[in-house]
Amino acid sequence: MAAVLLGLGVIAPVGQAAAEPVAAPDLSGYQSIPVDPYLDGAAGGGEAYFQTPDGLLCAIRPVTGVAGCDGTLPATQAGVNEIVLAADVVQRGLRATANSLFVKPSGAAAPVLPEGSKISFADFECGVGAGSITVCTKGDRAQQWMVISPGHTGIGPATEGLPPGFPDPNEFVTGDDSYLVGVGAKNIFPVFTVGDGLTCSMVLFSGGEMGCDGKLPGVRAGENEVYAQLPGPVGMRRTDIPKYSTPAYPGHIRQLPVGYRINSNGGTCMATEGGVACYGSLAGKVQGFQVTPKATTTFGGS
């Protein structure tokens, strides 16, 4: 299994940038076996389901462009029970969910994929190795991949376009909780707090803005608001009328747990230890901000 794990980064402490994987997993040493016994007839043969020897329930679902596993995932936060491999950075990653994507929906249980073997289906390849290792790749020359092992569970490669030291959303968890506040026909924008006292909102729909209000460490002129407009500038300002801490509809504002992320219409915010990191992408331009216990920084913008 050394070839599989060669070059893979390790899970970084929450709130820090993850070590960038420098090479995709190598599945050439696995024995290729026919995929037919794993195809789900109820899905018209368009999905493949398998179990791993250590009890994970996994699937390859090419129509929706995903593969992954459900179950107890080692080297992750408590409650994480799903990993998703996909080309889309919003879809892929770790999840804590009651809505399993990879459990065979009907009929007999999925067969076990034997240790040392792999199956290929569409542009996915999944293999099971010794020592409770499960690996899947997607695309020619493994453009994306996932690894489940006792020492590392995560997605590669590192997310493109982010500055050095910026947290990688691949290493953060997506949950089932909603961060919409109150009830209203146009209530589609999340508002949340993070553990350092900031309140943030993401008002994004084919562009827009996201930002946070509260104490900003490391600022010089008493700035209390950090923001990123898509498209437009990023920056910090001092204000007596906080823009991002008042939801459009009254209601309870939830706290985003450390290590979790929110994806919303082209933007992502991640709760880090003592701070938050948010970024968005529009027309190929990536911009955002990060608040840590010691500093507040921005990147990109016009």
N, C-alpha and C positions, 0 to 999 in steps of 0.2 A: 504493500500500500504506500510505500515511500514515494513512488512515482505519482500517485494520485494527489498526495498532500504537498508535493514539491512546489514551492513558490506561493502557497496560499498564505494570506495574512491571517492574523488571529483577531478574535473579537476584542475591540478596544473597550476600555472602561467607558461607561455611559457618559456622553458629553464630550468625549475626545474624538479626534479624527481616527478612523480605523486605518490599520496598516494596509496598504494597497496590494492586492494580489498581483504578482508579476507574471504568472503563467496559469493557463487553464488546466484543470485536471486532465490527466492522460488515462483514457479508458482502453488503450490498445491491448493491455495485458488481460483484460476480462474476456471470458468465453462468450461469444455472441450466440444467443439461442433464439428460436423463432418467437415472434410476438403474438402469433395467432392464439395460443391458449390464454392470453391475457386480455384479448379484445372483448369488449362488452357488447353482446348481441342486442341488448335493449337500447343501446345507443347507436345501433346500426353499424357496429364495428368501427365507429369513429373515435373511440376512447379506449385506452388500455389501463387496466387496474392491476396492481400487485401489492403483496405484503412483503415486508423485509423479515429476516429471521428474528430480529429483536422487536417485532411487533408494530412497526410503523405501517400505516395505510397510505399508499401512494398511487398516483395516476399520471398519465400523460393525456392531455386533452387538447389536441392540435386545433380544433375548431375555434376554441376560445384563446388559443395561443399560450397556454400555461401547462406547467407540470409542477409536481410538488408532493408533499407528504403531510399527513395529519398524525398526531400522537405526541408522546412525551419527547421533546427535543432537547438534547443535552447542550450544555454551554450556552444557555439562553436565560432570559429573565423568567421568574416564576409566572406561570399562566400562559406562556407562549406555547401554542399547540399546533401551529401550522407554518409551513414555509412554502413560498410561492416563487417559482422560476418563470420569468416572463421578460420579454424585451422592453416592455414599458416600465419605467422606474416607479410609476405610481402603483402598478399592480404587484410588482415583485417585492419580496422581503418577508419579514417575520410577522406573524399575526397571532393575536389572542382572540379567538372567535368561537361562537357557538354554531356557526354556519360553515360546516366542513365542505371543502371543495373537492377532496380527493378520496372520500369514502365511497365505495361502490354502492350505487343507489338502490339496486334491487338484485334479486337472484342469489345464487350461491356466493360465498365469500371469495374474494380475489385470491388466486393462487400465490404461493410464496415464490419470490425470485431467489433462486439458490445463491449462496455465497460464491463469489468469484465469477458470476455471470452478469450479462447485460442484455437489454433489449433495445431495439431502435424502432422508432415510430415517427413518421413525418421528419421534422428537423430536430427531434429530441433523441437523446440517448441516456439511459439510466442503468446504473450498475450497483451491485451490492458487494462489498468487500469484507475481509476479515476485520474483527475488532469493532463491530457495530458501525461500519462506515457505509453510507449511502451517497451516491454522487449522480447528478443529472447535468447534462449539458444541452445547450440550445444553439442551433445554427451551425453553419460551416465553420470549421476550425474553432468550435466552442466559443461563440461570441459572448454568451452568458452562461453562468453555471451556478449550481448550488452544491454545498457539501454539508453533510450531517455526520459528525463524529464526536467522540467523547471530549475532544479538546477544542473543537471549532464547529459551529453551525452558522452558516451564513451564505450570502450571495456575492458573486463576483461578475464582472470586475467592478472596481470603484466607480461611483457615479461621475460622469464627465461634466466639466464646466465649472466645478466648484474650486475655490481657491485653496491653497495649502493650509492645512489645519482646520478646515471647516468640517463639521460633522457630516458623515455620510448617511443618507436616509436608508441605505441598505441594512444598516445595523440598528435601526429603530423599529419599534413595533407599531402595527396598526391594529386598533381595537374596534369593537362593535359600538362603543358609546358615541352618542351624538353630542356635538358641542354647539348646536343651534340653541338659541335662548328665546324662550317664549313661543308664541304661536302667531303665525301670520302667513298670508298667501305668498308673500315674496320673501319669506324667511329662509334664505339659502346660504347665509354667510356665518361661519363659526366665530364664536367669541369664547375666550378661555383665559384662565390664569395659569401662571407657572409658579414654582415654589419660592422664587425670590421676590414675589410681590408684584410682578408685572401683569398687566391685563392686555391681551392682544386680540386683534380681529383680522380676518382675511376677507376683504371685500373684493372678490375676483370673479370675473366672468368675461372671457375674451379680453383680458386686461383688468385694470383696476389697481388696488393698492392693499398692502398689509402693513401692520405696524403694531407697536406696543407702547403703552403708557406706564410710567412709574420711574423709580430711581434707576438711573443709568450709571453704572460704575465707570470710572476713568474719564468722565467728561470734564470740561474746563469751565463752562459758562452756565452751569445749572440746567442743562438740557434734560428734559424729562419725557421726550417722545422720540422714538426711532421709527423709520418708515422706509418702504420701498414701493415706488409706483411703477406699474407695468403698462405701457412704457412710460419713461420719465425718470426723474432723479431718485436717488436714495440719500438719506441723510439723517440728521438729528436736529431737534429744535426745542426751544423752551416755550411752553404754552400754559396758559391758565384755563384753557378749554380743551381738556383731553379728547382726542378724536377717536381713539380706538378702544376705550374702556366703557363706553356707553352703548349697549346693544339697541338695535332698532325696536325690539319688542321687550317688555319687562319680563323678568324671570331670573332664575338661578344661573349663575355663571359657574361652570365646572372647572376644576383644575385638571390640566393635562399632566398625567404622571410622568416622572422622569423616565426617559428611555422610550417614550411613545411619540408618535408623530400624527399630524393631521394633513391629509391631502385635500386640496380644494381648488378645483378649476384652474389648474396650472401653477399652483403654489404649494409649498410644503413647509410646515413649521414643526420643529422638534424640540421637546423639552429636555434640556440638559441639566447636569448637576449645577444648581444655582443660576440657571439662565435659560436662554432660548436661542435657537438658530432658525431663521426663515429665509427661503429663497424662492424665486419664481423664474419662469422662462417664457419669453414671448418673442416670436420671430427669430429664434435662435440665439437671443441674448439672455444671459443668466445674470441675475442681480439679487442682492439680499443683504441681510445684516445678521450679526451675532452679538449676544450679550452674555458675558461670562462674569464670575464674581469679581474680576479685576479690570475688565475693559469692555468697551462697546465699539464695535467696528462695523463698517459697511463695505460693500464691493459692488462694482458695476454701476449702471445708471448713466443717464445722459447729463 
